[in-house]
Structures are given as structure tokens and as C-alpha cells.
Amino acid sequence: MMIKPIFLILLIAMSNLAGCLGSVLPPGMDDSESRDSLVIAYEVKDDYKNPDENPQVLSDFLSAKLDMDVTLYPIISEGAIIEALRFGHADIAFMDGAAAWMGWQQYDLGVLAADQKSDGRAYYEAHAWVLNDSEMAEAYLDSDDSTDPFALLQGKTSCHTGWLKSAGMLLPMGYLIGNDYATVQGNSDDIASLRDTITGFFNDNANIPESGTPYYGYGGAVKCLSDGTGDVAFAKDSTVAKYCGNENASDNEDWCLGMERYVKLPGFGKAPSHPIMYNPSKIDSTKAAKITAALLSLNYSPEGQEILSNVLNTPGLVETNAEDHLGSYGGLVQHIPGISTYFNDKYSIDN
């Protein structure tokens, strides 16, 4: 008659023992080692005068959201980021658009998300700006498909933002070369050929300014157009309004013409904002989706908004992928002579 109570006592004891055994980790492993991890490649300073700018706060935020051990992998260059993702030293990284395109093309790196511009877009449009009394403007505005404003740019004096700048040179020249308006002059594998290509299509007075000179940068390119030095300025879609279209006229540059004088020709393509890259061969789709969701959650809390502003210098993040984010840019710059070799050297990529 005592068999049932004894059996019950043994069953309870065995259940308790099984529970204890189930919670025991392998020798040498603690609870933290049983958790998943995430490594972020990031350029880290030795000292932060404002602690809110320290990327460690981003690391801590993602660690709490993901329930992962999140650490920073210090890097000093865009090339180092590509190598870190390529060999699995880091899981994700915030990158420049050009370097991201190279990583995507050369090593199949992917994009999880991208930061936003002040207007909420994750890109800006590259355009040619001309004056309203030019033949290019007339050809664009006459509703006649047989008059091509881009063909009329040949022989004109161009105003670029600087050597190898995206909106000021790479995107418009990639468009003109890719659409057979301009022909590459010289060695197609040498980036130096681009200068001869520019002067060959436009003219020898093409303005390719150095840093620190009056016509350098976006404002400099529009100034070059406005004061009559050049016939066309290559800049962003928002450039003219920034320098010449302010409600308070005193905020405009003194060289500005009236806004009605500037005509924006159709866009060449999109220059991408900074993407968040990862290596799909190292991170599976499930983990990638979790990381993306955690990154996007920065948009929806006061703590996250502070991190976006202070650490990432952006109003928000948007989900995207490599094709959508980098495809327009890559489709144009691939026509630039020697661009792949140039980027390989610039980012110190050892094939």
C-alpha cells in the first residue's frame, strides 16, 4: 500500500533534478556567453567632451532592445569598415554612400536601413541648373521632345562643386557618358581621364574648383553660374533654394539672382544617404530583421531621438535594401572611367 506515495516522491525528486540540470551551462560559460551578440563597426574618438555623442549610448540602446551583447569595433576608414564586414569582425556598420556601393558590388554586402536627410528623404537628387534665358532652359521648357537640353550642354562652360564630388561631378558625368552625350577621352581605366572627358565635352574653361577657392562646393557652383562665369551648375535639387530662396532676403548670398532666373533640368539620379550595411553571408535573415527593427525603434522614443541627433546626426532611419538605396547611384557612376580602381585604392580594398 506504500508503493504509490514512494513513487510520487521519486517522481518529484527526479523532476526537480531535471530542472536543475537543464539550467546548468557548459563549463567555462556564463549567462552572458549564452546570449547572441552584435558588433558595430564605428569610428570611435579617444575622448568625448559631450557624452551624449559617444556611440556607446547607441550600443547600450540596441543591447537592451535586442537582448544581445552589443559591442563597438573601432575603425579608422571606410576601407576598414568594408574589411570588417567582409571577414566578420563586425556585423553592421554606418557607411558613406560611395564606399557602401563598392562593398555591395565587390563583396555582396547588404543594406538594412539608411539615415534620412532633413526633409525625410534617404537621398538627394542631382541636377543641372541653368539660367532661364539660356538655350538649355528654352529647350527644356518648350514642350518639344526634339529639343534636348542635355545635348545643348556640349561646348558650354560647366561649374562643378569639386573634383569627384557626387552631385557636382560623378552623377552628371556618369549620366552624360552613359547616355552617349559625352565620350571618354583617354584611358577608360584611369580616373584622370575624367578631367579630359569633362573639358572635351564642355570646354577648356570647365570650372573644377579646389577646396578653399571661391567656386568650391554647392554654393560655389551656383555662384559660378550666377555671376556669368559658367553656363551650367551641377548641384543638388535643394541647393539654389538654400542659398538664394530664403524668405528673409538678407539670408541670401549677395551674388544670388532672383529665384525665377534659375531653371532645374531633369534629375540625373539619386545620391544615397549613409546606409547601415551588413554581410548577408554572416548574418541570417531572421537576425537581420531583428536588428533592423531595433534600429528603426530609435525613431519612436525620446531616448532614440537623442541618439539619432547626437550620435548619428540624422532625424531618423528608414528601412531599405542595397538595390533600392544604391542602384541609382551605381548605375551612373559605373560609367566614370577608372572609378572602380579609384574606389579600390581610396578604400584600400585588397582583392
Secondary structure, 3 states (H helix, E strand, C coil): CCHHHHHHHHHHHHHHHHHHHHCCCCCCCCHHHHCCEEEEEECCCCCCCCHHHCCHHHHHHHHHHHCCEEEEEECCCHHHHHHHHHCCCCCEEECCHHHHHHHHHHHCCEEEEEECCCCCCCEEEEEEEEECCCHHHHHHHCCCCCCCCCHHHCCCCEECCCCCCHHHHHHHHHHHHHCCCCCCCCCCCCCCHHHHHHHHHCCCCCECCCCCCCCCHHHHHHHHHHCCCCCEEEEECCHHHHHHCCCCHHHCCCCCCCHHHEEECCCCEEEECCEEEECCCCCCHHHHHHHHHHHHHHHHCHHHHHHHHHCCCCCCEEECCHHHHHHHHHHHHCCCCCHHHHHHHHCCCCC
